[in-house]
Amino acid sequence: MKVILSTVSRRVRSPCGQVLSYRLLRRLGAESWAQDLLDAVYLDDETQVWPDAMDAPAEDHGERTLDSNGSQLFAGDTVVLIKDLDVKGASFVAKRGTAVRGISLTNNPEHIEGRVNGTRIVIISAFVKKSN
């Protein structure tokens, strides 16, 4: 199990370090120097499985983020608040009918993140409806 990376190959011996180096180079693939190093990388079949599995889409475990009407929400969707919400830690109320554009999903399927009045807040998905 050897990563051949000019100077890095002498320092990276463990499979974990090899996979980490490989994934970082793939992320920086737009840079010419990173692409050159990535072209020189070799991971054996056993180790190659790790970064491939990490980059594979996550399996659906039935935990979908749903709005108040039961419509599935996706990252980047636009939603509308269906009731006034007191924002904890801020001195404003998010008013009913406020559009929240470009939402982000969280690890908890009951919560979404969005920007209201310039402040990034976590919103309970039961208090929003998907905007068409």
Buried (B, 14 or more C-beta within 10 A) or exposed (E): BBBEBEEBBEEBEEBEEBBBBBBEBBEEEEEEEBEEBBEEBBBEEEBBEBBEEEEEEEEEEEEBBBBBEEBEBEEEBBBBBBEEBEBEEEEEEBEEEBEBEEBBBBEEBEBBBBEBEEEEBBBEBEBBBBEE
